[in-house]
């Protein structure tokens, strides 16, 4: 097995573990590392060369994209929650300003 593929697989496993733990800061750091390393695989676009690990490399890249999508959704949800939470608290504080 290609040592580069093994390294990327290990980083991907760390990424998945951080995602399960909801450690999104670590996820973002590992995601950046994964994106850079995946560009070194010749089986991925734009080259699409047939390498001995082509299927595994493409599967890993596909899984990476799926988790990237999920992280994006989580980040949007957290941002929306923070916005609505602070907005509603701000309104409540303004409404009771004279009573506190």
C-alpha positions in Angstrom: 0.0 0.0 0.0 1.2 3.5 -0.8 2.6 5.3 2.3 0.9 8.6 1.2 -2.5 6.8 1.1 -1.9 5.3 4.5 -1.1 8.7 5.9 -4.2 10.3 4.4 -6.3 7.5 5.7 -5.0 8.0 9.2 -5.7 11.7 9.0 -9.2 11.0 7.7 -9.8 8.7 10.7 -8.7 11.5 13.0 -11.1 13.8 11.2 -14.0 11.4 11.6 -13.2 11.0 15.3 -13.1 14.8 15.8 -16.4 15.1 14.0 -18.1 12.6 16.2 -16.7 14.4 19.3 -18.0 17.6 17.8 -14.6 19.2 17.9 -15.1 21.4 14.9 -11.9 23.4 15.4 -9.9 20.2 15.0 -12.1 19.2 12.1 -11.4 22.4 10.2 -7.6 22.0 10.7 -7.6 18.4 9.6 -9.9 19.2 6.7 -7.4 21.7 5.4 -4.6 19.2 5.7 -6.7 16.6 3.9 -7.6 18.9 1.0 -3.9 19.6 0.4 -2.9 16.0 0.6 -5.7 14.8 -1.7 -4.3 17.0 -4.5 -1.3 14.7 -4.7 -3.4 11.7 -5.7 -3.2 11.3 -9.5 -6.3 9.2 -9.6 -8.4 12.3 -8.8 -9.4 15.1 -11.2 -8.1 16.6 -13.4 -5.7 13.7 -14.2 -7.9 10.6 -13.5 -4.9 8.3 -13.9 -5.4 4.6 -13.1 -3.2 3.9 -10.2 -3.1 0.8 -8.0 -5.0 2.6 -5.2 -7.3 4.5 -7.5 -10.6 3.1 -6.1 -9.5 3.6 -2.5 -8.3 7.2 -3.3 -11.6 8.1 -5.0 -13.6 6.6 -2.1 -11.6 8.5 0.4 -12.0 11.7 -1.5 -15.8 11.1 -1.8 -16.1 10.4 2.0 -14.1 13.6 2.6 -16.5 15.6 0.5 -19.5 14.2 2.4 -18.0 15.1 5.8 -17.1 18.6 4.4 -20.8 19.0 3.5 -21.9 18.0 7.0 -19.4 20.3 8.7 -20.7 23.2 6.5 -24.3 22.4 7.6 -23.2 22.2 11.2 -21.4 25.6 11.0 -24.4 27.2 9.4 -26.7 25.8 12.0 -24.5 27.0 14.9 -24.3 30.4 13.4 -28.1 30.6 12.9 -28.6 29.3 16.5 -26.2 31.9 17.9 -27.9 34.7 15.9 -31.4 33.8 16.9 -30.5 33.1 20.6 -28.7 36.4 21.0 -31.4 38.3 19.1 -34.2 36.9 21.2 -32.2 37.6 24.5 -31.5 41.1 23.3 -35.3 41.7 22.7 -36.1 40.3 26.2 -33.6 42.6 27.9 -34.9 45.6 26.0 -38.5 44.8 26.9 -37.7 44.5 30.7 -35.2 47.4 30.8 -37.3 49.5 33.2 -38.2 46.6 35.5 -34.7 45.4 36.3 
